[in-house]
């Protein structure tokens, strides 16, 4: 008789001690170019997740993030250029963090990383839960107000997220 065990990739990595968990500041973590079928990030998903985190709070037990180092090669340079283009294409709706700061790219947790980045560095949004405006009105995200409304976000904004 065989027993089938269905483990997620992350669980297999953890059980096999193939990863270590480290806290990395979100300004050092970009998005891997192959994320979301090579589109990088879906901006509306980043803002929806940001609203959910403000409403429900940040729970580290629910976040699985995996990041790898950017190689010091032409490939790593391409990844950084990809992140610069992603921010430019977002037209202010993602945090404007220069790729020169990026040391890692997220394979999992890229939208969570991007959401925390907009809390930390600011961005535009049309979500009333993130701004002091009305739904649909584009305004700057009010970081001070968000952190006062949801104190569980403060540690990840100040220190970073846990990545495998």
ChimeraX commands (.cxc) that place a marker at each C-alpha (Angstrom):
marker #1 position 0.00,0.00,0.00 radius 0.5
marker #1 position 1.26,3.48,-0.90 radius 0.5
marker #1 position 0.49,6.70,0.88 radius 0.5
marker #1 position 0.37,9.81,-1.27 radius 0.5
marker #1 position 1.49,12.95,0.49 radius 0.5
marker #1 position 0.60,16.19,-1.25 radius 0.5
marker #1 position 3.13,18.79,-0.22 radius 0.5
marker #1 position 3.47,22.23,-1.70 radius 0.5
marker #1 position 6.84,23.13,-3.15 radius 0.5
marker #1 position 7.45,25.49,-0.23 radius 0.5
marker #1 position 6.68,22.75,2.28 radius 0.5
marker #1 position 9.11,20.41,0.54 radius 0.5
marker #1 position 11.82,23.05,0.62 radius 0.5
marker #1 position 11.18,23.71,4.32 radius 0.5
marker #1 position 11.07,20.03,5.30 radius 0.5
marker #1 position 14.24,19.31,3.37 radius 0.5
marker #1 position 16.01,22.24,5.05 radius 0.5
marker #1 position 16.72,23.55,1.56 radius 0.5
marker #1 position 15.88,27.12,2.44 radius 0.5
marker #1 position 16.50,29.49,5.27 radius 0.5
marker #1 position 14.15,32.22,6.36 radius 0.5
marker #1 position 15.51,35.76,6.35 radius 0.5
marker #1 position 13.90,39.17,6.75 radius 0.5
marker #1 position 14.71,41.35,3.76 radius 0.5
marker #1 position 13.74,45.02,3.41 radius 0.5
marker #1 position 11.22,45.34,0.58 radius 0.5
marker #1 position 13.28,47.99,-1.20 radius 0.5
marker #1 position 15.89,45.26,-1.83 radius 0.5
marker #1 position 13.37,42.87,-3.42 radius 0.5
marker #1 position 12.15,43.21,-6.97 radius 0.5
marker #1 position 9.93,41.02,-9.11 radius 0.5
marker #1 position 11.27,38.12,-11.13 radius 0.5
marker #1 position 10.63,38.72,-14.83 radius 0.5
marker #1 position 8.79,35.40,-15.30 radius 0.5
marker #1 position 6.20,36.27,-12.63 radius 0.5
marker #1 position 2.58,36.36,-13.82 radius 0.5
marker #1 position 3.37,34.96,-17.25 radius 0.5
marker #1 position 6.15,37.50,-17.76 radius 0.5
marker #1 position 4.02,40.55,-16.98 radius 0.5
marker #1 position 5.67,40.91,-13.56 radius 0.5
marker #1 position 2.86,42.35,-11.47 radius 0.5
marker #1 position -0.83,42.96,-11.92 radius 0.5
marker #1 position -1.23,46.45,-10.48 radius 0.5
marker #1 position -4.92,46.04,-9.61 radius 0.5
marker #1 position -4.01,42.85,-7.69 radius 0.5
marker #1 position -1.28,44.73,-5.79 radius 0.5
marker #1 position -3.79,47.41,-4.75 radius 0.5
marker #1 position -6.49,44.84,-3.88 radius 0.5
marker #1 position -4.00,42.99,-1.69 radius 0.5
marker #1 position -2.91,46.29,-0.12 radius 0.5
marker #1 position -6.56,47.02,0.77 radius 0.5
marker #1 position -7.00,43.54,2.23 radius 0.5
marker #1 position -3.89,43.93,4.39 radius 0.5
marker #1 position -5.14,47.28,5.68 radius 0.5
marker #1 position -8.55,45.79,6.47 radius 0.5
marker #1 position -7.53,42.40,7.89 radius 0.5
marker #1 position -3.97,43.06,9.06 radius 0.5
marker #1 position -0.70,41.38,8.26 radius 0.5
marker #1 position -0.37,37.78,9.40 radius 0.5
marker #1 position 3.08,36.31,8.72 radius 0.5
marker #1 position 1.68,32.78,8.97 radius 0.5
marker #1 position -0.38,33.43,5.85 radius 0.5
marker #1 position 2.46,34.83,3.74 radius 0.5
marker #1 position 4.76,32.48,1.85 radius 0.5
marker #1 position 7.49,34.39,0.06 radius 0.5
marker #1 position 10.46,33.03,-1.84 radius 0.5
marker #1 position 13.29,35.22,-3.10 radius 0.5
marker #1 position 16.59,34.57,-4.79 radius 0.5
marker #1 position 19.66,36.72,-5.20 radius 0.5
marker #1 position 20.08,38.72,-8.36 radius 0.5
marker #1 position 23.13,37.27,-10.12 radius 0.5
marker #1 position 26.01,39.68,-10.73 radius 0.5
marker #1 position 25.81,38.96,-14.47 radius 0.5
marker #1 position 24.11,40.26,-17.59 radius 0.5
marker #1 position 21.04,38.23,-16.59 radius 0.5
marker #1 position 20.88,40.08,-13.27 radius 0.5
marker #1 position 21.17,43.38,-15.14 radius 0.5
marker #1 position 18.23,42.32,-17.35 radius 0.5
marker #1 position 16.16,41.55,-14.24 radius 0.5
marker #1 position 16.86,45.03,-12.90 radius 0.5
marker #1 position 15.96,46.65,-16.24 radius 0.5
marker #1 position 12.73,44.65,-16.18 radius 0.5
marker #1 position 11.89,46.08,-12.74 radius 0.5
marker #1 position 12.64,49.64,-13.88 radius 0.5
marker #1 position 10.30,49.16,-16.87 radius 0.5
marker #1 position 7.63,47.66,-14.62 radius 0.5
marker #1 position 7.67,50.74,-12.38 radius 0.5
marker #1 position 7.67,53.11,-15.34 radius 0.5
marker #1 position 4.76,51.25,-16.97 radius 0.5
marker #1 position 2.79,51.52,-13.70 radius 0.5
marker #1 position 2.57,55.30,-14.14 radius 0.5
marker #1 position 2.87,56.04,-10.41 radius 0.5
marker #1 position 0.68,53.16,-9.16 radius 0.5
marker #1 position 3.72,51.22,-7.89 radius 0.5
marker #1 position 6.40,52.53,-5.54 radius 0.5
marker #1 position 9.25,54.19,-7.40 radius 0.5
marker #1 position 12.12,52.18,-5.96 radius 0.5
marker #1 position 15.22,52.29,-8.18 radius 0.5
marker #1 position 16.52,48.94,-9.38 radius 0.5
marker #1 position 19.99,49.85,-8.12 radius 0.5
marker #1 position 18.68,48.91,-4.65 radius 0.5
marker #1 position 17.45,45.48,-5.75 radius 0.5
marker #1 position 19.55,42.58,-4.47 radius 0.5
marker #1 position 16.84,39.89,-4.67 radius 0.5
marker #1 position 13.82,39.02,-6.80 radius 0.5
marker #1 position 10.67,37.40,-5.49 radius 0.5
marker #1 position 9.48,34.21,-7.13 radius 0.5
marker #1 position 6.59,33.95,-4.64 radius 0.5
marker #1 position 5.18,36.86,-2.70 radius 0.5
marker #1 position 5.91,39.49,-5.31 radius 0.5
marker #1 position 2.47,41.10,-4.97 radius 0.5
marker #1 position 2.81,41.19,-1.18 radius 0.5
marker #1 position 6.25,42.74,-1.61 radius 0.5
marker #1 position 4.83,45.35,-3.99 radius 0.5
marker #1 position 1.95,46.11,-1.58 radius 0.5
marker #1 position 4.37,46.69,1.31 radius 0.5
marker #1 position 6.53,48.85,-0.97 radius 0.5
marker #1 position 3.59,51.16,-1.71 radius 0.5
marker #1 position 2.99,51.55,2.03 radius 0.5
marker #1 position 6.65,52.31,2.64 radius 0.5
marker #1 position 7.48,54.54,-0.33 radius 0.5
marker #1 position 4.09,55.74,-1.50 radius 0.5
marker #1 position 2.27,55.49,-4.80 radius 0.5
marker #1 position -0.94,56.60,-6.41 radius 0.5
marker #1 position -4.16,54.70,-5.92 radius 0.5
marker #1 position -7.81,54.94,-6.82 radius 0.5
marker #1 position -8.85,52.87,-3.77 radius 0.5
marker #1 position -10.49,54.83,-0.98 radius 0.5
marker #1 position -9.15,52.32,1.56 radius 0.5
marker #1 position -5.61,53.45,0.66 radius 0.5
marker #1 position -6.19,57.17,0.20 radius 0.5
marker #1 position -8.32,59.80,1.86 radius 0.5
marker #1 position -10.28,60.25,-1.34 radius 0.5
marker #1 position -13.40,58.68,-2.76 radius 0.5
marker #1 position -13.45,55.39,-4.66 radius 0.5
marker #1 position -12.13,55.91,-8.18 radius 0.5
marker #1 position -10.40,59.21,-7.43 radius 0.5
marker #1 position -6.64,58.95,-8.00 radius 0.5
marker #1 position -4.70,60.27,-5.02 radius 0.5
marker #1 position -1.47,59.58,-3.17 radius 0.5
marker #1 position -1.51,56.76,-0.64 radius 0.5
marker #1 position -1.48,58.10,2.91 radius 0.5
marker #1 position 1.11,55.90,4.63 radius 0.5
marker #1 position 0.83,57.53,8.06 radius 0.5
marker #1 position -2.94,57.04,8.08 radius 0.5
marker #1 position -2.65,53.42,6.91 radius 0.5
marker #1 position -0.12,52.48,9.57 radius 0.5
marker #1 position -2.22,54.12,12.28 radius 0.5
marker #1 position -5.27,52.18,11.06 radius 0.5
marker #1 position -3.37,48.90,10.81 radius 0.5
marker #1 position -0.39,48.68,13.20 radius 0.5
marker #1 position 0.36,45.07,12.18 radius 0.5
marker #1 position 1.86,46.50,8.97 radius 0.5
marker #1 position 4.46,48.61,10.75 radius 0.5
marker #1 position 7.08,45.86,11.33 radius 0.5
marker #1 position 7.05,44.72,7.68 radius 0.5
marker #1 position 7.17,48.30,6.42 radius 0.5
marker #1 position 10.08,49.16,8.71 radius 0.5
marker #1 position 12.05,45.87,8.57 radius 0.5
marker #1 position 10.84,43.85,5.62 radius 0.5
marker #1 position 9.15,40.55,4.88 radius 0.5
marker #1 position 10.26,37.03,5.71 radius 0.5
marker #1 position 11.52,35.26,2.61 radius 0.5
marker #1 position 12.74,31.72,2.05 radius 0.5
marker link #1:1,2 radius 0.2
marker link #1:2,3 radius 0.2
marker link #1:3,4 radius 0.2
marker link #1:4,5 radius 0.2
marker link #1:5,6 radius 0.2
marker link #1:6,7 radius 0.2
marker link #1:7,8 radius 0.2
marker link #1:8,9 radius 0.2
marker link #1:9,10 radius 0.2
marker link #1:10,11 radius 0.2
marker link #1:11,12 radius 0.2
marker link #1:12,13 radius 0.2
marker link #1:13,14 radius 0.2
marker link #1:14,15 radius 0.2
marker link #1:15,16 radius 0.2
marker link #1:16,17 radius 0.2
marker link #1:17,18 radius 0.2
marker link #1:18,19 radius 0.2
marker link #1:19,20 radius 0.2
marker link #1:20,21 radius 0.2
marker link #1:21,22 radius 0.2
marker link #1:22,23 radius 0.2
marker link #1:23,24 radius 0.2
marker link #1:24,25 radius 0.2
marker link #1:25,26 radius 0.2
marker link #1:26,27 radius 0.2
marker link #1:27,28 radius 0.2
marker link #1:28,29 radius 0.2
marker link #1:29,30 radius 0.2
marker link #1:30,31 radius 0.2
marker link #1:31,32 radius 0.2
marker link #1:32,33 radius 0.2
marker link #1:33,34 radius 0.2
marker link #1:34,35 radius 0.2
marker link #1:35,36 radius 0.2
marker link #1:36,37 radius 0.2
marker link #1:37,38 radius 0.2
marker link #1:38,39 radius 0.2
marker link #1:39,40 radius 0.2
marker link #1:40,41 radius 0.2
marker link #1:41,42 radius 0.2
marker link #1:42,43 radius 0.2
marker link #1:43,44 radius 0.2
marker link #1:44,45 radius 0.2
marker link #1:45,46 radius 0.2
marker link #1:46,47 radius 0.2
marker link #1:47,48 radius 0.2
marker link #1:48,49 radius 0.2
marker link #1:49,50 radius 0.2
marker link #1:50,51 radius 0.2
marker link #1:51,52 radius 0.2
marker link #1:52,53 radius 0.2
marker link #1:53,54 radius 0.2
marker link #1:54,55 radius 0.2
marker link #1:55,56 radius 0.2
marker link #1:56,57 radius 0.2
marker link #1:57,58 radius 0.2
marker link #1:58,59 radius 0.2
marker link #1:59,60 radius 0.2
marker link #1:60,61 radius 0.2
marker link #1:61,62 radius 0.2
marker link #1:62,63 radius 0.2
marker link #1:63,64 radius 0.2
marker link #1:64,65 radius 0.2
marker link #1:65,66 radius 0.2
marker link #1:66,67 radius 0.2
marker link #1:67,68 radius 0.2
marker link #1:68,69 radius 0.2
marker link #1:69,70 radius 0.2
marker link #1:70,71 radius 0.2
marker link #1:71,72 radius 0.2
marker link #1:72,73 radius 0.2
marker link #1:73,74 radius 0.2
marker link #1:74,75 radius 0.2
marker link #1:75,76 radius 0.2
marker link #1:76,77 radius 0.2
marker link #1:77,78 radius 0.2
marker link #1:78,79 radius 0.2
marker link #1:79,80 radius 0.2
marker link #1:80,81 radius 0.2
marker link #1:81,82 radius 0.2
marker link #1:82,83 radius 0.2
marker link #1:83,84 radius 0.2
marker link #1:84,85 radius 0.2
marker link #1:85,86 radius 0.2
marker link #1:86,87 radius 0.2
marker link #1:87,88 radius 0.2
marker link #1:88,89 radius 0.2
marker link #1:89,90 radius 0.2
marker link #1:90,91 radius 0.2
marker link #1:91,92 radius 0.2
marker link #1:92,93 radius 0.2
marker link #1:93,94 radius 0.2
marker link #1:94,95 radius 0.2
marker link #1:95,96 radius 0.2
marker link #1:96,97 radius 0.2
marker link #1:97,98 radius 0.2
marker link #1:98,99 radius 0.2
marker link #1:99,100 radius 0.2
marker link #1:100,101 radius 0.2
marker link #1:101,102 radius 0.2
marker link #1:102,103 radius 0.2
marker link #1:103,104 radius 0.2
marker link #1:104,105 radius 0.2
marker link #1:105,106 radius 0.2
marker link #1:106,107 radius 0.2
marker link #1:107,108 radius 0.2
marker link #1:108,109 radius 0.2
marker link #1:109,110 radius 0.2
marker link #1:110,111 radius 0.2
marker link #1:111,112 radius 0.2
marker link #1:112,113 radius 0.2
marker link #1:113,114 radius 0.2
marker link #1:114,115 radius 0.2
marker link #1:115,116 radius 0.2
marker link #1:116,117 radius 0.2
marker link #1:117,118 radius 0.2
marker link #1:118,119 radius 0.2
marker link #1:119,120 radius 0.2
marker link #1:120,121 radius 0.2
marker link #1:121,122 radius 0.2
marker link #1:122,123 radius 0.2
marker link #1:123,124 radius 0.2
marker link #1:124,125 radius 0.2
marker link #1:125,126 radius 0.2
marker link #1:126,127 radius 0.2
marker link #1:127,128 radius 0.2
marker link #1:128,129 radius 0.2
marker link #1:129,130 radius 0.2
marker link #1:130,131 radius 0.2
marker link #1:131,132 radius 0.2
marker link #1:132,133 radius 0.2
marker link #1:133,134 radius 0.2
marker link #1:134,135 radius 0.2
marker link #1:135,136 radius 0.2
marker link #1:136,137 radius 0.2
marker link #1:137,138 radius 0.2
marker link #1:138,139 radius 0.2
marker link #1:139,140 radius 0.2
marker link #1:140,141 radius 0.2
marker link #1:141,142 radius 0.2
marker link #1:142,143 radius 0.2
marker link #1:143,144 radius 0.2
marker link #1:144,145 radius 0.2
marker link #1:145,146 radius 0.2
marker link #1:146,147 radius 0.2
marker link #1:147,148 radius 0.2
marker link #1:148,149 radius 0.2
marker link #1:149,150 radius 0.2
marker link #1:150,151 radius 0.2
marker link #1:151,152 radius 0.2
marker link #1:152,153 radius 0.2
marker link #1:153,154 radius 0.2
marker link #1:154,155 radius 0.2
marker link #1:155,156 radius 0.2
marker link #1:156,157 radius 0.2
marker link #1:157,158 radius 0.2
marker link #1:158,159 radius 0.2
marker link #1:159,160 radius 0.2
marker link #1:160,161 radius 0.2
marker link #1:161,162 radius 0.2
marker link #1:162,163 radius 0.2
marker link #1:163,164 radius 0.2
view
